[in-house]
Structures are given as C-alpha cells and as structure tokens.
C-alpha cells in the first residue's frame, strides 16, 4: 500500500534497522 510505503520511508530516515524489521514483518 502507498500509505504503508510512506510510513516505511519515514521510518528509514529515523531508524533503518527498525524499518527493515517492519517490512520483514509486514511482507
């Protein structure tokens, strides 16, 4: 979803590892 992608991009800026874990769980 575009909305989830937007949240992911913000997460990457703040915490790259956190966003990787986020995408791993949601993919």
C-alpha positions in Angstrom: 0.0 0.0 0.0 1.2 3.6 -0.7 0.3 4.6 2.8 2.4 1.8 4.3 5.3 2.7 2.0 5.1 6.4 3.1 5.4 5.3 6.7 8.3 3.0 5.8 10.2 5.8 4.2 9.8 8.0 7.3 10.9 5.0 9.4 14.0 4.5 7.3 15.1 8.1 7.9 14.8 7.7 11.7 15.8 4.1 12.1 17.0 1.9 9.2 17.0 -1.3 11.2 13.6 -0.6 12.6 12.2 -0.1 9.1 13.8 -3.3 7.8 12.2 -5.3 10.7 8.9 -3.5 9.9 8.9 -4.5 6.3 10.1 -8.1 7.2 7.1 -8.5 9.4 4.6 -6.9 7.0 5.9 -8.5 3.8 
